[in-house]
Amino acid sequence: MGIKVPPLRTLAAACQNASVKTVTGLLKSNIHEERTLALMILVRQFSSGDEKTRKQIYEAYLAHTRFINNWDLVDGSASYIIGPFLWERERTQLYTWAKSSSLWERRIAIISTFYFIRQNDFSDALRISEVLITDKQDLIHKAVGWMLREIGKRNIAVEESFLKVHYRDMPRTMLRYSIERFPEKRRREYLLGKI
């Protein structure tokens, strides 16, 4: 449809009191901007919702992952709904997604950990990165590299500890994303395999 993000955000604010049932109906649309709008509304509702509402949104998200089928849909929702919901809960669902045949569920798994990374909890991001290190999809390589880079922003020693073990086996795109902010000399050492 060609609708830009700012008008969708405005509309999401105006529709934030819609029922979860109505919004998940919108999420099933064939039109990308309608799915984007639905997820924007759910993110808003989740952030201001009580525990019952958050659980309802989390369960709706789980039931509708087949409609969360583009990188921007995943990136704009997973770390704002799945991550915070699982913050103080058991996280097995992320590992199920990490092994899914669905590219988008695998991306949801790693992007959800961005919430944990922002809380300085890196363990799930690192374990899921190990699961995805041999993934064939470039969109997964970029997502894992991005999360590793985010870890490095907060604790470079943790990121380098992971990289020293895995960098030779990582797809080139994943490695490049993960070392993007390193000093040039250090980047070159990783790219040339001289660590």
Protein Blocks (a to p, Z undefined) as FASTA:
>chain_A
ZZafklmmmmmmmmmmpcfklmmmmmmpmbfklmmmmmmmmmmmmmmmcfklmmmmmmmm
mmmmmmmgcfklmmmmmmmmmmmmmmmmcfklmmmmmmpmblklmmmmmmmmmmmmmnop
aklmmmmmmmmmmpcbfklmmmmmmmmmmmmmmommlmmmmmmmmmmmpcfklmmmmmmm
gcfklmmmmmnopZZ
